[in-house]
Amino acid sequence: MNTHLLLEAALRSMVMGAIVFVVLRVMRIDQVRARRTAWLLALVGALAMQQADFGAHQGVLGVQQGELGAQQSKLGEQQALLGDQQRKIVEDVRRQLKPIIEQAIREGKGKAPTED
């Protein structure tokens, strides 16, 4: 997680805590259950904000991964085209070399290929 995001989250939580503290003092709430509930809700709210930020960050990463996937797909298509071109070149070279090799063998300038 980015340090900037962490500091921002801590500052948000502190501001929310200060607001809860001021509201409890201004409203003169002295009941322990009410205070505990207010602080519990503040804690849950702080955690929920963290989860929301994390979810937004994951959404951005998901979009980036999608873009990378599209680029990989295009590269794969280009590799397939290159492979096909290479295959055609090899076939042409074999077709052109075959008569030359056969002629060299007939004239005694080369050996027949042996099968391993």
N, C-alpha and C positions, 0 to 999 in steps of 0.2 A: 504494500500500500504506500502511496506517495506521502511524504512527510507533510506536504502542504495540506492534503486532505485530512490527515490526522490532526493537525493543528486546528484546522477549520472546524472539525467535529468536536474537538475539546472546547473550543471557544463557544460554539453553539450550545453545548451541554452546560457550560458554566453560566451563560446568559439565561438559559431556561431555568437553571437552579436558582439564580438570583431573583428571577421573576416569581418563582414559587415562594421563595423566602419572603419577599416583599408583600405578596398577596396574603400569605398566612399572617404576617404581622399587621398589615393594614386592616384586615378583616377580623383581627383579634380572635383567631381560631385557637382555642386552648385544648380542645378534645384530642386526645392521643390518637384515637382511631382516624379522625379526620386528617390530622397532620401526616400520619403514616400513609394513609391512602393517597394524599396529595403527593408525597415524595415517591411513593411507589409508581404512581402514574407518570411522574416526571422521569423516573428511571426507565420505565417502559417506553416512553416517548423518545428518550435519548437513544435507546437501543433500536427503536423502529427507524429513526432517522439514519442511523448507521447502516441498517439493512437496506434502506431505500437508496442511499448513496452507493453502496456496494452493488446493488442491482442495476443502477444506472451505469456504473463503470463496466459491469459485465455486458450490458447491452452494447456499449461502444465497442468493446472487444469482440463481441459477436459479429457486429457489422464489419469490422476490420478483417476478421477471419473469413467472412463471406466473400469479401473483395479478393483476399488472397486465394481463396478456392477458385474463384472465377479466373484469376490470372494463371493458376496452375492448370486449369482446364485448357486454356488457350495454348499454354506451353506444351501440354500433352498432345494437342492436335498438331502443333507445328513439328513436334518430334515424330509423330506418326507420318507426316508428309515427308520429312527428311529420310526416315527409314525406308519409305516406299521409293524415293528417288535413289537412295543408295542401292536398293535391291535391283532396280532397273539398270543402274550403271554396271553393277557386277554381272548381270545377265548379258548386257551388251559386250562387255569385255570378254566374257567367256565365249560368247558367240564369235567374236572377232579373233580370239586366240586359238580356238579349236582348229580351224584349218591350218594355221601357221604351225601349230604343234604337230598335227598329223603329217604335214609336209616334211617337217624336220625329221620325224621318225622314219618316213618313207625314204628319205635321202640319206639316212644313217647319221644324221647330225645330232640325234637325241635318242634317249632311251624311252621305251614305252613306260607309262606310269605303272608302278606296282601297287597292288592292293595290300594294305596292312591288315 
